[in-house]
Amino acid sequence: MSSGRRPAPLPHPRPGGAPLRNQASALEYTGRDKEDLALDALGRILEEQGVELTDQRGAPSVGADAYDSNVRYYEIKAHGRAVPSELNLTRAEFIRAWSEGENYTLVIASRLEEGAGGPTLRLVDDPLHRFEFEPPTDVRLKGVRDVSVESTVYEWPRTE
């Protein structure tokens, strides 16, 4: 991301929120259930500080699950048991975390299932500068036909 060009801007959060639409699942305890628990707990913590949290999970490509009245973004990674050693971010989540820096918080929720121990929320501000991250193996370069991009061009001599 150090090419000097900024990625396309992400959409702004929706006023009033955009809760995730309910999708039926054969599982009794879905990923959505875990996210709901974590979002609710985070909302209560922030409410005690006089900050209002707005759900954005239903808004496409925002790059965060929620944002608050101080315009801080939150991405929730919820786990029924212990936290895995690695977490994945979507492209939109990575771009939002990169562009917001200290204004972006990764919320790592763990032990949310019954019998897994005491549920825990770990809030990590600016996670891209706190954790080591590995860029994806495939990177798409756009606009490679643009001849205005600084480059050196050599043409093969014609053989006739």
Buried (B, 14 or more C-beta within 10 A) or exposed (E): EEEEEEBEEBEEBBEEBBBBEEEEEEEEEBEBBBBBBBBEBBBEBBEEEEEEBBBBBEBEEBBBBBBBEEEBBBBBBBBBEEBEEEBEBEEBBBBBBBBBEEBBBBBBBBBBBEEBEEBBBEEBBBBBEEEEEEEEEEEEEEEEEEEEEEEEEEEEEEEE
